[in-house]
């Protein structure tokens, strides 16, 4: 093999994405056998009962009507002010906490997560998240010399494991002076898990107790699926708890237009910073803009203008909320079918509170998914389970899917 031309930090990188690989395999199978004969539960996108990608009608109409100048022009690094304001309004809804708040445009929620890890941890630091997590979190850490550690999301009774969370936070902060904690809730990817208000109280107690030790703590909340929970208005109530936290606690929220506005490929989002300290938010504003300028320059002007347009007109907001609720009802129906059938078959399913995915814990996810693929059923193998994108599987194909999964697990376990 010839000598690598990369810098030392890039030696040995290998891009392998099981999610996208599974999605591509499903598309090939659909082209060969017909989409009605293929179950594609791989991708986190909403599809209708005919399998077509859903775009919310209000968003689609605005995309078609936007003036060319508002589509192709450069935007400010932080995004237009009316976009920033709209992102903040959408994120908090009726539950905006007290404090200083600023939104900085990013390429989707991924850009928000990446920027926060980069700016609020040091080289060699450990970042903490739950053990059921979106795999790019680890890649983001690895790419910039951070380590990702996890706490157990669930107890044996499948409730939030606050003891594991507290233990890991304490363990990490004995070794370093700052920590970034990533919590993907409501509607966790891949499980659909959502923290309750009482569980948030426990999390914040742990965080505040460690803040008393003169530690810097950044609580990063990935809210990509917040609008696809059972009550997207009231589910935001936990955000009020972020008001008046100690100045050495920064809360950032990763807002994304991908799911809530069906703008997946437009890569438009924001990182929203919240602090009781004006100086902390001023610093957040500067460092995040520098990161944006040096990594992606500026954001998607057209999509940001659409977001601003929606929030300038209460009738558009109301129409979009109705369309989103209709889409969530489709996903909820599919989830109900699967969970009910899984329960009847005594198939182990992690608690589902909303979102795009349902996850089944298993010791043989790879083998089980290989078995299913041979039957043109495409689900995503995780390190400890199988993820099912109920957002994209028509209800007719969800019916009977639990039985197929049971069969795959029984067959691969015997092997």
Secondary structure, 3 states (H helix, E strand, C coil): CCCCCCCHHHCCCCCCCHHHHHHHHHHHHHHHHCHHHCEECCCCCCECCCCCECCCHHHHHHHHHCCCHHHHCCCCCCCCHHHHHHHHHHHHCCCCCCCEEEEEEECHHHHHHHHHHHHHCCCCCEEEEECCCCCHHHHHHHHCCCEEEEECCECCCCCECHHHHHHHHHHHHCCCCEEEEEEECCCCCCCCCCCCHHHHHHHHHHHHHHHCCCCEEEEEEECCCHHHECCCCHHHHHHHHHCCCCCCEEEEEEEEHHHHCCCHHHCCEEEEEEECCHHHHHHHHHHHHHHHHHHCCCCCHHHHHHHHHHHCCHHHHHHHHHHHHHHHHHHHHHHHHHHHHHHHCCCCCCCCCECCEEEEECCCHHHHHHHHHCCCEECEECCCEEEEECCCCCHHHHCCHHHHHHHHHHHHHHC
